[in-house]
Every structure is written in structure tokens, then in C-alpha cells.
Amino acid sequence: MPRKGPSRRKLAADRRRRRARVEVVLERLGERYDHPRWGGPRLDAVSELVLTILSQNTADVNSHRAFVALRERYPSWEAVLEAPTDELTDVIRPGGLAPTKAPRIQHVLAEVRDSRGSFDLGFLADLPLTDARDWLVGLPGIGRKTAAIVLLFCFGRPSLPVDTHVFRVAQRLGLVPPKTDVRRSHDVLEEVLEPDEVYPFHVELIRHGRDTCRAPRPICGLCPLTDICDYFTLIQRGKAKAASPPKEPSADRAPRYHDELIHGWMPPE
């Protein structure tokens, strides 16, 4: 039977092309964003899990408020788990979607405690990376991105979280093949990254997605990557649109809480 899909030679050539492009991205965005490096965990792993649940489908400032309210109300994760769900829902309401997130948080905490006998997830640092990822994804409501956040930010392990900014910028740059979905893009991007490149790649693409390569229209006039960008080629052909650069440079804005928590930037006063 004839082989379906691209040949091995074509797939290998595509990986080499994407790898070469990744090297350019890391070099140029690294210069712009000060070559970020992982500096150790900001939170314990269970806190990161809970914060990530709170951050789903809401702004960082809202998840911050909900997380702070939760930690101020309950002295321990056991107390969160044992709290009436309606009460927990009211506590985290500033984070949005509280009726969904409150039972999800309690289900995750119950699974962690029942399977490990405590809320300590330090064992994930010693498991093979795939096994650690599978264990986290096996928790109720925890997907690939959340698992990668815990592994990368809590343990410095080379697991790439693909959020909306990373996915958008990677697509526009041609770092993932067309029609690749978010879940598959984790593997596609990780296969062209060295382990010590995963953290800076993630941080740089997030910052670039927020500052320059925005949705729905990127500010291509401020981008150092237009010569290797598939999306910019479409703009030149009149098949896509970009935003105009601002007339005046915008003043530096205080970074958001989630930025500080994950990337080490200071939060607003």
C-alpha cells in the first residue's frame, strides 16, 4: 500500500527548517527580552496547579484575586478540600467561573491526597518526564498545558506550556505545520527545542505575543522576525493585515501578577 502523508525525508527536512527558525527566534527575542532563565520555583506544585485552574478563561488580575482570597481564607490545602463547595465557590468568585472551578480544585486536591498520602508533589522531579506528565494529566481537569506549567515552573523540567500567545506566535512564524492543533503543538515544538531552550522560548514567545505579535493584528513594524515570518509574507501579499506601530512609544506598564509568579517579574503595588 502507498504511504499516506509526507515521507520521512520530507518530515526530517521540515524539522530541520523549523529548528533553524527556532534558533533565529531564540537569538533575536532573547536580545529583546533579556535572555530569561529559570531561577527556581515561585510556588509549590499544588499551589501552581490550583492557580492554573483559577487562571483558566480569565484575566491574570482576576486569578490573582481569587488565589489570594483562597489562601487567606484557608490555612491549608486540607482545609480547602474539606470546605463546603458552595463556600469555596464564593471565596474564589472574583476569578470567574467559580461554580466550575471550585469543585475542580477540590477534585484535584482529593486525587493528590488519596494517591500520594499528602499534598507533596516533589516526586515529580525524579520521574521520567513522560511519566511525570502522564501522572499530572491523569488528574481531573488537568490538561497538557497545565501539566507543562507545573513541570517547567516548579521543577525546571523541559516541558513546554503552549498557551494562546505561544500558539499564535508559533503559528505565524511557521514553527508548527498548518492545521496543527494546540495539543499536538506541544510535541511539535518540543521536538525542535533543546532542554535548556524550553523555558526561554516559552517566556519570549509569551512576551512577544503580548507586546508585538498581538491578536488579531500584530504590530509587524516593531518585530525583529519579519524576514522569517510566514504571516508577514501573507501581509505583503495582501492576504492578512497588521496594526500600525504606535506614534509614541508606550510607557512601560507594570507587569501582571502571573508574570511575576511564573517568570520572576515584580507584581504591581
C-alpha positions in Angstrom: 0.0 0.0 0.0 1.3 3.5 -0.8 2.5 5.5 2.2 0.0 8.1 3.5 1.2 11.6 4.4 4.6 13.2 4.0 7.6 11.0 3.5 10.3 10.6 6.2 12.7 12.7 4.2 10.1 15.5 3.9 9.4 15.3 7.7 13.1 15.4 8.5 13.6 18.4 6.2 10.7 20.2 7.8 12.1 19.6 11.3 15.5 21.0 10.1 13.8 24.1 8.7 11.8 24.7 11.9 14.9 24.1 14.0 16.8 26.7 12.1 14.0 29.1 12.5 13.8 28.4 16.3 17.5 29.3 16.6 16.8 32.7 15.0 13.8 33.3 17.2 15.7 32.5 20.4 18.6 34.7 19.4 16.6 37.8 18.4 13.8 37.6 21.0 16.5 36.8 23.6 18.2 40.1 22.8 14.9 41.9 23.1 13.7 40.2 26.3 17.0 39.8 28.2 17.5 36.1 27.7 15.2 34.8 30.5 16.4 31.8 32.5 14.6 29.7 35.1 15.5 30.8 38.5 13.8 28.2 40.7 10.2 27.6 41.7 8.0 30.5 42.7 5.3 28.2 44.1 5.0 24.7 45.3 3.4 22.3 42.7 0.0 22.1 44.3 -0.2 25.9 44.5 0.7 26.1 40.8 -2.0 23.5 40.0 -4.6 25.5 41.9 -3.5 28.8 40.4 -3.6 27.5 36.9 -7.1 26.2 37.4 -8.1 29.7 38.7 -6.4 31.3 35.7 -8.5 29.4 33.1 -10.6 31.7 30.9 -10.0 34.8 33.0 -7.5 37.7 33.3 -4.4 37.3 35.4 -5.6 40.1 37.8 -8.8 38.1 38.5 -7.0 34.8 39.1 -4.6 36.7 41.4 -7.5 38.0 43.5 -9.1 34.6 43.7 -5.8 32.9 44.6 -5.1 35.4 47.4 -8.6 35.2 48.7 -8.4 31.4 48.8 -5.0 31.3 50.7 -6.2 34.0 53.1 -9.4 32.1 53.9 -8.0 28.6 54.3 -4.8 27.8 56.3 -4.0 24.6 54.4 -4.9 22.6 51.3 -6.7 20.1 53.6 -8.9 23.0 54.7 -9.7 23.8 51.1 -10.5 20.2 50.4 -12.8 19.9 53.4 -14.6 23.2 52.9 -18.2 23.2 51.7 -18.1 23.6 47.9 -20.6 26.5 48.0 -18.4 28.3 50.4 -15.3 27.8 48.3 -17.2 29.0 45.3 -18.0 32.3 47.0 -14.3 32.7 48.1 -12.9 32.3 44.6 -15.8 34.1 42.8 -13.5 37.1 41.8 -11.7 34.6 39.5 -14.7 33.9 37.3 -16.4 30.6 36.5 -16.3 29.8 40.3 -19.1 27.2 40.2 -16.9 25.2 37.8 -13.5 25.8 39.3 -14.4 25.2 43.0 -15.4 21.5 42.5 -12.5 21.0 40.1 -10.0 22.3 42.6 -11.4 20.0 45.3 -11.4 17.0 43.0 -7.7 17.6 42.1 -6.8 18.1 45.8 -8.6 14.9 46.7 -6.9 12.9 44.0 -3.4 14.2 45.0 -4.0 13.4 48.7 -5.6 10.0 48.1 -2.9 8.9 45.6 0.1 10.3 47.5 -1.0 10.5 51.1 -0.1 14.2 51.2 0.0 17.3 49.1 3.7 17.0 48.3 4.4 16.5 44.6 8.2 16.6 44.8 8.3 13.1 43.4 7.6 14.5 40.0 11.1 15.9 39.9 12.5 12.3 39.8 10.1 10.6 37.5 10.9 10.2 33.8 9.5 13.3 32.1 6.8 11.4 30.2 5.7 9.6 33.3 5.5 12.8 35.3 3.5 14.5 32.6 1.1 11.5 32.4 0.6 11.5 36.1 -0.4 15.1 36.1 -2.7 14.8 33.0 -4.4 11.9 34.9 -5.7 14.4 37.5 -9.3 15.5 36.9 -9.5 18.5 34.6 -5.7 18.8 34.1 -4.5 19.0 30.5 -1.2 19.1 28.8 -0.6 22.8 29.2 -1.2 22.8 33.0 1.0 19.7 33.4 3.8 21.5 31.5 3.4 24.6 33.6 3.9 22.6 36.8 6.9 20.7 35.4 8.6 23.7 33.9 8.0 26.3 36.5 8.1 24.2 39.7 10.9 21.8 38.7 12.7 23.4 35.8 11.9 20.3 33.6 11.8 20.8 29.8 8.1 20.6 29.2 6.7 23.4 27.1 3.4 25.0 28.0 1.6 26.2 24.9 -0.8 28.9 25.8 -2.7 31.2 23.5 0.3 33.5 23.0 2.8 30.8 22.3 0.5 29.0 19.9 -0.4 32.2 18.0 3.2 33.4 17.6 4.4 29.8 16.7 1.7 29.5 14.0 2.5 32.9 12.5 6.2 32.1 12.4 5.6 28.7 10.7 7.1 26.8 13.7 4.1 24.4 13.6 2.7 22.8 10.4 -0.7 24.2 9.2 -3.8 22.7 10.9 -1.8 21.6 13.9 -4.0 21.8 17.0 -2.8 23.2 20.4 -2.4 19.7 22.0 -0.3 18.4 19.1 1.8 21.6 19.0 3.3 20.8 22.4 5.1 17.8 20.9 5.9 19.5 17.6 7.6 22.4 19.3 9.4 20.3 21.9 11.0 18.2 19.3 12.9 21.2 17.8 13.9 22.6 21.2 16.9 21.7 23.3 16.0 21.1 27.0 17.7 24.4 28.1 15.8 26.3 25.5 12.3 25.4 26.6 12.0 28.0 29.4 13.4 31.0 27.4 11.4 30.0 24.4 8.2 29.9 26.4 8.8 33.3 28.1 10.0 35.0 25.0 7.0 34.0 22.9 4.6 35.0 25.6 6.1 38.4 25.9 6.3 38.9 22.2 2.7 37.8 21.8 1.6 40.4 24.4 3.9 43.2 23.3 4.1 42.9 19.5 2.6 39.8 17.8 -0.9 40.6 19.2 -4.3 39.2 18.2 -6.0 39.9 16.0 -3.4 42.1 14.2 0.3 42.1 15.0 2.5 45.2 15.1 4.9 44.0 12.4 6.7 47.3 12.3 8.1 46.6 15.8 9.0 42.9 15.1 12.6 41.7 14.6 11.3 38.4 12.9 9.5 39.6 9.8 12.1 38.1 7.5 11.4 34.6 8.7 7.7 35.0 9.4 5.1 33.2 7.3 2.3 35.6 8.5 4.3 38.6 7.4 4.6 37.1 3.9 0.8 36.9 3.8 0.6 40.6 4.8 3.0 41.5 2.0 0.7 39.6 -0.4 -2.3 41.5 0.8 -3.8 38.3 2.4 -3.5 39.4 6.0 -3.4 42.7 7.9 -1.1 44.2 10.5 -1.6 47.0 13.0 0.3 50.3 12.6 3.1 51.0 15.1 2.1 53.4 17.8 3.0 57.1 17.1 4.6 57.5 20.5 6.4 54.7 22.5 4.1 53.5 25.2 5.3 53.9 28.8 6.4 50.7 30.4 3.4 49.1 32.1 3.7 47.3 35.4 3.9 43.5 34.7 0.9 41.4 35.7 0.8 39.2 38.8 1.0 35.9 36.9 4.1 37.2 35.1 5.9 37.7 38.4 4.7 34.4 39.8 5.9 32.4 36.9 8.7 34.5 35.3 10.1 36.4 38.3 8.8 39.9 37.4 7.7 42.1 40.2 3.9 42.5 40.6 2.0 45.8 40.7 1.9 47.6 44.0 
